[in-house]
């Protein structure tokens, strides 16, 4: 069972359960690894690269993630909330 990250629910979007689950997995991956390329995330989460790319772009539009070179990272406002709990 996957825990749902509240940042995976995007305002102004149709939030289908499978999309929320996939975005939660991606956010969880980035919380654990701090960075990841699309292909690496797809391989580790057993999702297609197209699926990961699609959800990363949605998360980028919502300022949840940002691209740093060829890798993806959580945006600072999201990272700050994680660090507050550590």
N, C-alpha and C positions, 0 to 999 in steps of 0.2 A: 504494500500500500504506500502511496506517495503522499507526503504531507503537502498541502496546498500553501504556496507562498502568496501572501496578500498582494504582492507586487505583480503577480501573474494575471490578476484580474484588471483589465485595462478599460478605463472609462471611454465611452464612445465607440466601443467595439462589441461585436457579438461574442460573448464569452462562452463558447461551447466547452463542455467539460473536457474533451480531449485536448483542446487548445490550452486550457488552464493547466492541465496536468503536464503537457509538454513544456510549457513555459516555466512551470514550477521546477521541473527536472533540470532545465537549463540554468535557472537561477541557482538551484542547489549545487550544480556542478561548479559554477563560477564562485560560489561561496567557499567551497572546499578547495578549489585549485587556483583561485584568484584570476586566472587567465586561461584562455583556450581558443584554438583555431576552430573554425566551423567543422572541418573534417574530424578533428580530435573529439569534439563534443559529440558529434553524430556517432562516431565509433563507440565511445564509452557509454552512451545512452541508448544504443541500438535503435537509432532513428536515422532516417535518410538525411543526406546533406541538404536537400531541398527543404525538408521540413524544418530543420534546425535554422537554416538561413531565413526562412519565412518568419519564424517566431523571433529570431534575433532582431530582424528588422522592425517587427512590431514593438519589441521591448526597447529598441533604440528610439523609435518615435515617441515612446512614453517616458524617455529619459531614465530607464532602468539600467540599460547597458550602454556602453560606447565602444567604438572600435579604436584600438591602439595598434597602429601598423596593420599586421595581418591577423591579430588576435582580438578577442573580445574580453572586456572586463566589466565589472559592475560599476555604475556611475558612483561618484563620490557621495552623493546624498544617500544612496542605498548602502554603500560600504560603511558609512558613518553609523547608520543604525545597527548594523551587524556588530561593529566594534564596540558600541555602547553596551552590548550584552555580554561581551567576553570578559 
